[in-house]
Amino acid sequence: MILRSLRVRGWRNLTDAALIPGPRVTVLHGRNGQGKTNLIEAAHYVTTFRSFRAHRVDELVAWGAPGAHLEADVQVGGLERRIDAKLASGRKSTRLDGKPVRRAASALSEVAAVLFVPEDLLLPRAAPAERRRFLDRAIFAADRGYAVEATALERVLKSRNAVLRQGQPPLALLDTYDEQMAHHGARIVLRRRALTAALAPRVETLFRSIHADIGTAIRYRSHPEIEAVRTEPDLVAALRAGLLARRTLDERRAFTGFGPHTDDLVFDMAGHPAADHGSQGQLRSLVLALKLAELAHLTAVLGASPLLLLDDVASELDEIRRCRLFETISALPGQTLITVTEPQLLPQLPERRDFEVEAGQIRKASI
């Protein structure tokens, strides 16, 4: 995917701004609070139709503005397409070449981005929900249809929990929710397992090149009853049985405590949990390897490089890891958008184009 242009109106502090990025590396620099991350967020939104920072539509609209409007011209599969997103009054709509489109549409199959933000460097020690979110975003980037399955599980889980909170829930209704959770959950577990298996060898190789010859591994962890089975029918049966066996406990606690929403992505280093035994430098190298593995995986699956978005990551990495990251970027055929407070932190990258962001305005800059 190539982002040809991005026009923003009423988006956070970017009241009216336009960006024409370079074909390879585009650097957005400026002081903190000027709108650099808001621009990365807008670029990410036109590929996913969701914000990585906010849950409510109103949070994305500039104060006092009636709504926000994003227009992106992109090249995918050799075709020039236009994505048009509007947000107003708590609602959002998106069009592709003037026609309404949903985020799971197959027409958007090559509209993809890999996002790397400073919070990602905390991933090994973050809450399991953050690691599950990483997996789900990576799967969605490779397969838009995954959004339908993930959303279905979220909805039935929310409904089941709502019924549990009411007290003395109808058994027939819980049976229905258990059946739905088992079917949707089995497919999600299989997809997360498959992605983890695809990333694992890349992560190990990249970590060795970035940091040191230390054995690393990532693995997808479920409840032992789920890990023991492999096929989709067996997973459905195991999830259904697990939900039924814990129903009394769920009723007492008023929430669902068994299923894919409790799974985790585990990082190991030299045979031990990385979160407990890894140094800060080792963990940052491990996350860097994970993100670069995600980028390589997505490129292989799509047959083209996704848009790479790096938000203020350079300042969080030491010189050695920063050099490794930009060596990799320099060798990539795809397009990268980078935000940084000091442009001098970055080396001379191929076909680099610089912009300064100040008070929500963007202007071409030179270094």
C-alpha positions in Angstrom: 0.0 0.0 0.0 1.2 3.5 -0.8 -0.4 6.6 0.8 -0.4 9.3 -1.9 -2.1 12.0 0.1 -3.9 12.6 3.4 -6.3 15.5 4.0 -7.6 16.1 7.5 -10.3 18.5 8.7 -11.6 18.8 12.3 -9.4 15.9 13.5 -8.2 16.6 17.0 -6.0 19.7 16.7 -5.5 19.2 13.0 -8.3 21.6 12.0 -7.3 21.7 8.3 -4.1 20.0 7.2 -2.8 18.1 4.2 0.1 15.7 3.8 1.7 14.4 0.6 4.2 11.8 1.9 7.2 10.6 0.0 7.3 7.2 -1.7 9.7 5.8 1.0 10.3 7.6 4.2 8.4 10.6 5.5 9.5 12.3 8.7 7.1 14.4 10.8 9.0 16.4 13.4 8.1 19.0 16.0 7.7 19.6 19.7 5.4 17.5 21.8 1.8 18.4 21.6 1.8 19.9 18.1 -0.1 17.1 16.4 2.4 14.6 15.1 0.7 11.6 16.8 -2.7 12.9 15.7 -1.5 12.7 12.1 -0.2 9.2 12.5 -3.5 8.3 14.1 -5.4 9.7 11.1 -3.2 7.7 8.7 -3.9 4.6 10.8 -7.6 5.3 10.9 -8.0 5.3 7.1 -6.5 1.8 7.0 -8.4 0.3 10.0 -11.4 2.6 10.6 -10.6 2.6 14.3 -8.4 4.8 16.5 -5.6 3.1 18.4 -6.0 5.8 21.2 -9.7 6.4 21.6 -12.8 4.4 21.9 -15.4 7.2 21.4 -15.9 9.0 18.1 -16.3 12.3 19.8 -12.8 12.2 21.2 -11.4 12.4 17.7 -13.3 15.5 16.7 -11.6 18.9 17.2 -13.1 21.0 20.0 -15.9 23.2 18.6 -15.9 21.4 15.2 -19.1 19.9 13.9 -17.2 16.8 12.8 -14.1 15.4 11.4 -13.3 14.4 7.8 -10.4 12.3 6.5 -9.6 11.9 2.8 -6.8 9.5 1.7 -5.7 8.7 -1.8 -4.0 5.3 -1.8 -2.5 2.9 -4.3 -3.3 -0.7 -3.7 -2.9 -3.6 -6.1 -1.9 -1.2 -8.8 -5.1 0.7 -8.5 -5.6 4.3 -7.3 -8.4 4.4 -4.6 -9.9 7.1 -2.4 -10.9 6.5 1.2 -13.3 9.0 2.7 -14.1 8.9 6.4 -16.5 11.2 8.3 -17.2 11.4 12.0 -19.9 13.5 13.6 -22.4 13.3 16.4 -20.9 10.1 17.8 -21.3 8.4 14.4 -18.9 7.4 11.7 -19.1 6.5 8.0 -16.6 5.5 5.4 -16.6 5.4 1.6 -14.3 3.8 -0.9 -14.3 5.5 -4.2 -17.6 7.2 -3.2 -19.4 4.0 -2.2 -20.1 3.0 1.5 -17.7 0.4 2.8 -17.3 -1.5 6.0 -13.9 -2.2 7.6 -14.2 -5.9 6.8 -14.8 -5.4 3.1 -12.7 -7.6 0.8 -12.1 -4.5 -1.4 -9.8 -3.2 1.3 -7.8 -6.4 1.6 -4.5 -4.7 0.7 -5.1 -1.5 2.7 -2.9 -2.3 5.6 -0.6 -0.7 8.1 1.8 -1.8 10.9 1.8 0.6 13.8 4.6 0.9 16.3 4.1 3.3 19.3 6.2 3.7 22.5 3.5 1.8 24.5 4.4 -1.3 22.4 7.8 -1.4 24.1 6.0 -2.3 27.3 4.2 -5.2 25.7 6.0 -8.1 27.5 5.0 -6.7 30.9 1.6 -5.2 30.0 -1.7 -6.7 30.8 -2.7 -9.8 28.7 -5.4 -7.8 27.0 -2.8 -5.6 25.3 -1.0 -8.7 23.9 -4.3 -10.1 22.6 -5.0 -6.8 21.0 -1.7 -7.0 19.2 -2.6 -10.4 17.8 -6.0 -9.3 16.7 -4.8 -6.2 15.0 -2.1 -8.2 13.2 -4.6 -10.8 12.0 -7.1 -8.2 10.9 -4.3 -6.4 8.8 -3.8 -9.7 6.9 -7.5 -10.7 6.7 -10.3 -8.1 6.9 -12.8 -10.9 7.5 -11.4 -11.5 10.9 -13.2 -8.4 12.1 -16.5 -10.1 11.7 -15.5 -13.1 13.9 -13.8 -11.0 16.5 -16.8 -8.6 16.7 -19.2 -11.5 17.0 -17.3 -12.9 20.0 -17.2 -9.5 21.7 -20.9 -9.1 21.3 -21.8 -12.5 22.7 -19.4 -12.1 25.6 -20.9 -8.8 26.4 -24.4 -10.2 26.3 -23.4 -13.2 28.4 -21.8 -11.0 31.1 -24.9 -8.7 31.1 -27.2 -11.7 31.8 -24.8 -13.0 34.5 -25.0 -9.6 36.2 -28.8 -9.8 36.4 -28.7 -12.8 38.7 -30.5 -16.1 38.2 -30.0 -16.0 34.4 -32.3 -18.3 32.2 -30.4 -21.5 31.6 -31.6 -21.7 28.0 -30.2 -18.3 27.2 -26.9 -19.2 28.8 -26.9 -22.4 26.7 -27.3 -20.3 23.6 -24.5 -17.9 24.5 -22.2 -20.8 25.4 -22.8 -22.3 22.0 -22.1 -19.0 20.2 -19.0 -18.4 22.3 -17.7 -21.8 21.6 -18.0 -21.5 17.8 -16.7 -18.0 17.5 -14.0 -18.6 20.1 -12.7 -21.7 18.4 -12.1 -19.9 15.2 -10.3 -17.0 17.0 -8.1 -19.4 18.9 -7.0 -21.1 15.7 -6.3 -17.8 14.0 -4.2 -16.5 16.9 -2.3 -19.8 17.1 -1.6 -19.7 13.4 -0.3 -16.1 13.6 1.9 -16.8 16.6 3.4 -19.9 14.8 4.2 -17.8 11.8 5.8 -15.0 13.8 7.8 -17.2 16.2 10.8 -18.2 13.9 11.0 -14.6 12.6 11.1 -13.2 16.1 13.9 -15.6 17.1 16.0 -14.7 14.1 15.5 -11.0 14.3 16.2 -10.9 18.1 19.5 -12.6 17.4 20.5 -10.0 14.8 19.3 -7.1 16.9 20.5 -8.0 20.4 22.3 -11.2 21.1 22.5 -15.0 20.5 19.9 -15.7 23.2 17.1 -18.2 22.5 13.7 -16.5 22.4 10.3 -17.8 21.8 6.7 -16.6 21.6 3.8 -18.9 22.2 0.0 -18.6 22.5 -1.3 -19.7 25.8 -4.9 -20.8 26.6 -6.4 -22.8 29.5 -4.8 -26.3 29.6 -8.2 -27.8 28.5 -8.0 -25.7 25.3 -4.3 -26.2 24.6 -4.8 -29.9 24.7 -6.9 -29.9 21.5 -6.1 -28.8 17.9 -9.0 -29.2 15.5 -11.9 -26.7 15.3 -14.6 -29.3 16.3 -12.6 -30.3 19.3 -12.0 -26.7 20.3 -15.7 -26.0 20.0 -16.5 -28.9 22.3 -13.8 -28.0 24.8 -14.9 -24.4 25.0 -18.5 -25.4 25.4 -17.7 -27.9 28.1 -15.4 -25.4 29.9 -18.1 -22.7 30.0 -20.7 -25.1 31.3 -18.4 -26.5 34.0 -17.7 -23.0 35.3 -21.2 -21.6 34.9 -21.9 -21.6 38.7 -18.7 -19.7 39.4 -19.5 -17.3 36.6 -22.9 -16.7 38.1 -21.4 -16.0 41.5 -18.8 -13.6 40.1 -21.1 -12.1 37.4 -18.6 -12.4 34.6 -17.3 -15.0 32.2 -14.0 -16.3 33.3 -13.2 -18.9 30.6 -12.6 -18.5 26.9 -10.3 -16.8 24.4 -10.7 -13.4 26.2 -8.5 -14.8 29.0 -5.7 -16.1 26.7 -2.3 -14.6 26.4 0.8 -14.2 24.2 3.8 -15.4 26.2 7.4 -14.2 25.6 10.2 -16.6 26.7 13.9 -15.9 26.8 16.5 -18.5 27.4 13.7 -20.8 28.6 12.3 -18.4 31.2 9.5 -15.9 31.1 10.9 -12.8 29.5 8.8 -10.4 31.6 10.4 -11.7 34.8 13.9 -12.3 33.7 14.6 -10.0 30.7 16.4 -6.7 31.1 14.8 -3.5 29.8 17.2 -3.6 26.8 16.4 -7.2 26.1 12.7 -6.6 26.3 12.8 -3.7 23.9 14.9 -5.7 21.5 12.3 -8.5 21.7 9.4 -6.1 21.0 11.4 -4.6 18.1 11.9 -8.1 16.7 8.2 -8.8 17.1 7.1 -5.7 15.2 9.6 -6.3 12.4 8.4 -9.9 12.3 4.8 -8.6 12.0 5.9 -6.4 9.1 7.6 -9.3 7.3 4.7 -11.6 7.8 2.2 -9.1 6.5 4.3 -8.4 3.5 4.5 -12.1 2.7 0.8 -12.7 3.1 -0.4 -9.6 1.1 2.4 -9.8 -1.5 3.1 -6.1 -0.9 4.5 -3.9 1.8 2.0 -2.4 4.3 2.3 1.2 5.4 4.7 1.4 8.4 3.8 3.9 11.1 6.4 4.7 13.7 5.2 7.2 16.4 8.1 8.6 18.5 9.8 5.2 18.8 13.3 6.5 17.9 13.6 8.5 21.1 12.7 5.5 23.2 15.4 3.3 21.7 19.1 3.4 22.4 21.6 4.1 19.6 22.2 0.4 18.8 18.6 -0.6 18.6 17.8 2.6 16.7 20.4 1.8 14.1 19.1 -1.7 13.7 15.6 -0.4 13.2 16.6 2.1 10.6 18.9 -0.4 8.8 15.8 -2.5 8.4 13.7 0.4 7.2 16.3 1.4 4.7 16.1 -2.0 3.1 12.3 -2.0 2.9 10.6 -1.3 -0.4 7.5 0.0 1.3 6.5 3.4 2.7 7.1 4.6 6.2 5.8 7.5 8.3 7.9 8.5 11.3 7.3 11.1 14.0 10.2 12.5 16.1 10.9 15.5 18.2 14.4 16.0 16.9 15.0 15.1 13.2 18.7 14.7 13.9 17.9 11.5 15.8 17.3 9.9 12.4 20.0 8.9 9.9 19.7 9.8 6.2 17.0 7.4 5.0 16.2 6.6 1.3 14.1 9.2 -0.5 13.5 10.9 2.8 10.9 13.8 2.9 10.6 16.0 6.0 7.7 18.0 7.4 7.4 20.1 10.5 4.2 19.9 12.5 3.4 22.9 14.7 0.0 23.9 16.3 -1.8 21.4 14.1 -0.3 22.7 10.8 2.0 20.9 8.5 4.7 22.5 6.3 7.5 21.1 4.2 10.9 21.2 5.9 14.5 20.6 5.1 17.3 19.3 7.4 
